[in-house]
Amino acid sequence: MGPRIYFDRSRGQWAIRDGAAFVRTDALDREGAEAELARYISEEGISAQGFIYFLTAAYPEYPIKIGFTQRMASVRIRGLQNAHPYTLYFIGYIPGTMAQEREIHASFDHLRLQGKWFKRDEILITYIRDKCPAARLVA
């Protein structure tokens, strides 16, 4: 099944579900969510410029999330934080597209735990440090 929209009652917002990935929308109604879904599945949406970000918690074995956003300010860490026992923080980010995010996911597929979460591994940490010189990783 391909990408589809749904209303996330726990957050009170529309989202796009694409396999294991969940992409929040800024849509206020179903019509707006459908428009964002159309953009998401179009070539324009996949190639839209934004940021690929890396986020984790200050716990040595905690996984790393590799995500995409068009505006860093739109990343709602608070929503993610509610479902995690440790304080989450951004390690770093790089300019990129959703297609490039998917390429990074594929490169580290052997470390994938679920969705956009990956096992913290020296290969992934080295990649992040190489791509994000100001990356701040704890242990």
DRENBALUM-184474 format. One record per atom (N, C-alpha, C): x, y, z; residue in one letter. Coordinates in pm, whole numbers, plus 50000, padded with zeros to 5 digits. Layout:
REM DRENBALUM-184474
XYZA;...
END
This chain:
REM DRENBALUM-184474
500844988250000M;500005000050000M;500895012450000M;500535022349922G;501315034549912G;500995044550022G;501565056450013P;501315066750114P;499835070150121P;499365073250241R;497965077050261R;497875086650379R;496765093850388I;496575103150499I;495725096650608I;495895101350727Y;495045097250838Y;495055108350942Y;494045108251028F;493965118151134F;494505111951262F;495565117551314D;496195112751437D;495455119151554D;494545111651614R;493705117151722R;494535121151844R;495605113651872S;496415116851990S;497085130551979S;497405134751857R;498055147751837R;497095158151782R;495915153451739G;494935162651682G;495375168851551G;496055160751467Q;496535166151340Q;496545155451232Q;496535160151108W;496585151350992W;498025147250967W;498205134950922A;499545129750893A;499485121250767A;500655118850712I;500815109850599I;501515097450649I;500965085950620R;501605073350656R;502165067250529R;503465064850530D;504155059250415D;504955047350465D;504355035450461G;505005023650518G;505145025650667G;506375024550717A;506625026450861A;506825041150896A;506925049850796A;507175064050819A;505865071650840A;505885081050932F;504765090050957F;505265104250937F;504585111650850V;504975125350819V;503835134550862V;504095143250956R;503065152651000R;502825163050892R;501595167750885T;501265178450791T;500875190750872T;500825201950805D;500335214250868D;498875216650833D;498245206550770A;496865207950723A;495885208950840A;494885217450823L;493865219150924L;492625210650896L;492505205650771D;491355197550735D;491765186650636D;490835177650606R;491135166450517R;491555171150378R;490885181350328E;491215186550195E;492675191250190E;493085198550291G;494475203150298G;495445191650311G;495055181450389A;495905169650405A;496055162150272A;494965161250197E;495035154550066E;495935162249971E;495915175549978A;496805183649894A;498265181149933A;498535180150064E;499905177350108E;500335163350067E;499405153750070L;499705140150023L;500065140349875L;499295147749795A;499585148749652A;500975154449628A;501325164849706R;502665170749693R;503735160749736R;503435153449843Y;504385143649897Y;504715132949794Y;503705127849724I;503965116949630I;504405121749493I;504305134849470S;504775140149342S;506295140749341S;506835141449224E;508295142949210E;508765155649278E;507915166149274E;508265178849335E;508445177249486E;507555169849549G;507645167749693G;508875160049734G;509195149749658I;510345141349690I;511655148849665I;511645158249569S;512865165549538S;512905179449603S;511895182849683A;511875196049748A;513065197249843A;513685208749841Q;514845211249926Q;514415213650069Q;515175207950162G;514905209650304G;516125205550383G;515895198650495F;516985194550582F;516805179950624F;517895172750625I;517925159350681I;518545160950819I;517805156550920Y;518275158751057Y;518535145451127Y;519375146151229F;519735134551310F;519415138151454F;518705129351522L;518335132251659L;518445119651744L;518735121551874T;518915110351966T;518725115152108T;519095106852203A;519075110552346A;520485108952401A;520745115552513A;522075115052575A;522225102252657A;522075091152589Y;522185077952651Y;522975069452552Y;524055063252593P;524985056752500P;524385046752400P;523375039452437E;522815029452347E;521545034252275E;521165046852296Y;519895051552240Y;519995052652088Y;518965048552015P;519025049151868P;519045063451816P;519305064551687I;519375077451619I;518265077951516I;517525088951515K;516485090951414K;517075099151301K;516825094751178I;517205102151058I;515895106550994I;515645119750993G;514385124950942G;514585136050841G;513485140450781F;513505151150682F;512455161550719F;512775174050698T;511825185050715T;512195195950615T;511185203650575Q;511485214950486Q;511885227250565Q;511495227850691R;511875239050776R;512305233450911R;513525235950952M;513985230651081M;513045234851194M;512485246951185A;511595251651290A;510315243351297A;509995236351187S;508745228651187S;508905214951250S;510115210951282V;510315198051346V;509805199151489V;508835191051522R;508215191951654R;508815181651747R;509945184951805I;510625175651895I;509755172752017I;508925182352055R;508065180452171R;507125168552152R;506575166852033G;505705155552004G;506425142352016G;507655141851968L;508465129651981L;508845127452126L;509145138152196Q;509605137152334Q;508595130152423Q;507315132652400N;506265126652483N;506325111552484N;506815105452379A;506835090852369A;508185084752406A;509105092752458H;510445087852488H;510835090552633H;511495081052695P;511845082552837P;513045091652863P;513835094552760Y;515025102852777Y;514865115652696Y;515525126252738T;515455138952667T;516105137552530T;515365141152426L;515875140552288L;516525153752251L;517535153052165Y;518175165152116Y;518695162751975Y;518855173751900F;519365172851764F;520875171451768F;521365161951692I;522805160051678I;523325169651572I;522585170651462G;522985179251353G;522025177951237G;522285185351131Y;521455184751012Y;522285188750891Y;521795184750774I;522425188250647I;521335192150548I;521635201050455P;520665204050350P;520435191450267P;519215189450222G;518935177650141G;517485176750101G;517135165750036T;515775163349990T;515255150550054T;513965148250038M;513365135950088M;513985123750018M;514285125349890A;514915114449815A;516305111349874A;517055121649912Q;518365119449973Q;518245113150111Q;517195117050184E;516945110750315E;516725095750295E;515945092150195R;515685077950167R;516965070650128R;517865077450057E;519155071350020E;519985068650146E;519975078050240I;520705076150365I;520095064550442I;518765064050447H;518105052750513H;518555039650450H;518585039050318A;518995026650249A;520445023250281A;521295033350292S;522725030950323S;522905024450459S;522005027650550F;522125022450687F;521005012550720F;520425006650617D;519324997350638D;519694985850732D;520964981750729H;521414970950817H;521364975050965H;521234988050992L;521154993051129L;519724997251167L;518794996151073R;517425000851097R;516754992351205R;516164999451302L;515404992751407L;513924992551369L;513405004351338Q;512015005551293Q;511835019451235Q;511135020251123G;510855033251062G;512125041051035G;512235052651097K;513375061551076K;514375060951190K;514265050851276W;515165049151390W;516205038551359W;517485041951388F;518605033351355F;519465030751477F;520045019051481K;520935015251590K;522125024851592K;522505029251710R;523685037751724R;524905028951701R;525635032051598D;526765024051555D;527895033351512D;529115029051527E;530275037551493E;530245041951347E;529765033551257I;529695037151114I;528725048851095I;527565048251160L;526585059051150L;527105071651219L;527705070251333I;528265081751405I;529345088651322I;530215080851260T;531255086551173T;530635094051057T;529605088250996Y;528905094850885Y;528355108450931Y;527695108651045I;527115121151096I;528205131351124I;529295127151187R;530395136551215R;531025141851088R;531125133550985D;531685138050857D;530775148050787D;529475145550792K;528515154050724K;528135166650803K;528155165450934C;527765176551023C;528935179651115C;529885187851074P;531075190451154P;530785195351295P;529645202051315A;529305207051448A;528465196951527A;528415184551480A;527575174351545A;527995172951692A;526995171651777R;527285169651919R;526685156451964R;527515146651974L;527115133252015L;527625130452155L;526775124952236V;527165120752370V;527455105952364V;528645102152408A;529085088152409A;528725081352281A;
END
